[in-house]
Amino acid sequence: MILNFTVEDYVLGCLLNNPEYRDKLLVIPEDAWTVPEYKEIFKVMRDMYFKKPNFQVIDILPMFPPTVQDTISFISFETIVTVFFNEYFEEFINRYKRRKAKEVCERFILNDGDVDSLVAELDAIRNYQAYQVTSLDMDKLLVAYYEHIEKLYSSGGKIAGVPTGYQTLDELINGLQKGTMTVLAARPSMGKTTLAVNIATNAIRDGYSVLYIDTEMPPFSIMNKIMARGGVASYEDLSKGRLTDEQWKKFIAGFNWLKGKKFFLRSHYLTPRITVYDVLSEIRKIKAQYRIDLDLVVVDYLQNLEVDSHYRSRYEEVSVISRTLSNIARSENVAILAIAQLSRNVENREDKRPLLADLRDSGQIEQDAHVIMFLYRDSHYWSKEEKEKRKNDPEANIAELIVAKNRDNQLDTIMLYWEPEKQVFVEAKQQ
């Protein structure tokens, strides 16, 4: 029998000393560690693994205070022999599963819970496989490939991903693909949040489930955008509660339409600090509580997410955020639409249309994204006098959605028309 106080020591020591076992960093849940200090060490190691799988202990020591450095050094020294890792790791996971099962049962008794939910949660714990083989042999690959093509064939060529509600865009990118990250980037005040809300609203209208992670705006501002997009009243009037009797009736109709829709909002106003791992946690909590497999997760915006560890540069930090979001999309089989800021370099060019090199803080975003789109409005750069002179000019509300990266298809620019009072972008040909 392995003694309680040695299991976590040995597993952590093996992960520190032997890169051969570090793939387990991706499957160990954070709450598998009962020692708080070990949990913090684990999170730093997991972040480092994304950047440098063969990192040395010395690479992570500077990220901790002296007391934790002493702990790491001691554990590393005591676990020079790592050949017993598999036995200890199995016991480590079994103890985690027993603790989780106990927590679930205690919560069930305390809250007089639903039996079906209890059985489902216990079954998920029982079936957790840290050693699950994820590669496919040819026969399994062919079966999966056949089912994929058959599904597309049966759909009659319909959009395979989550539709954005913009027909030309959906035909170009085949919808927002589950298991991938799509990036929508722009300079401030171009309307990227509004476009993201439009896409989310279109998705819930079509029966898809959406989680919106907001790191900037008050939650009611998002709701005002949704209501304005539905034609209830202007965004400004909704923000001030300045509604006519007729608009109030429209508001009640919109309120009733939204009731029961599979839309979830995680706002920084409710939880000021949102980490990239909170995104994963929120997806799994919604799945467990509501029995819903989310279709789309909107992150507004990528560079505002935080990480638990400290990095030497902002570039490294944003790279970890980008890579983690991409991995979450794959592991949870959701489409992620990540809003991103662009660098100020755009402002220094005569032609201010964004380029891939303008993605702010990290080139890793370009590598991780399946699709990258830029939102650009030329009128944003008009002088104050020109804006006043051309305020009734249709060109003032023309926007370009530039698809700058598209792994599955060609690149193109889609013309949109911006209706500020309704907080909505429509395809220019529909305007």
ABEGO torsion letter per residue (X at the ends): XBBAAAAAAAAAAAAAABAAAAAAAAABBAAABABAAAAAAAAAAAAAAAABAABBAAAAAAABBAAAAAAAAAAAAAAABAAAAAAAAAAAAAAAAAAAAAAAAAAAAAAGBBAAAAAAAAAAAAABBAABBABBBAAAAAAAAAAAAAAAAAAGGBBABBBAGBAAAAAAAGEBBBGBBBBBBBBBGAGAAAAAAAAAAAAAAAGBBBBBBBAABBAAAAAAAAAAAAGABBAAAAAAGBBBAAAAAAAAAAAAAABGBBBBBBBAAABABBBAAAAAAAAAAAAAAAGBBBABBBBOBAAABBBABBBABAAAAAAAAAAAAAAAAAAAGBBBBBBBBBBAAAAABABABBBAAABBGBAAAAAABABBBBBBBAAAABBAAAAAAAAABAAAABBBBBBABBAABBBBBBBBBBBAAAGBBBBAAAX
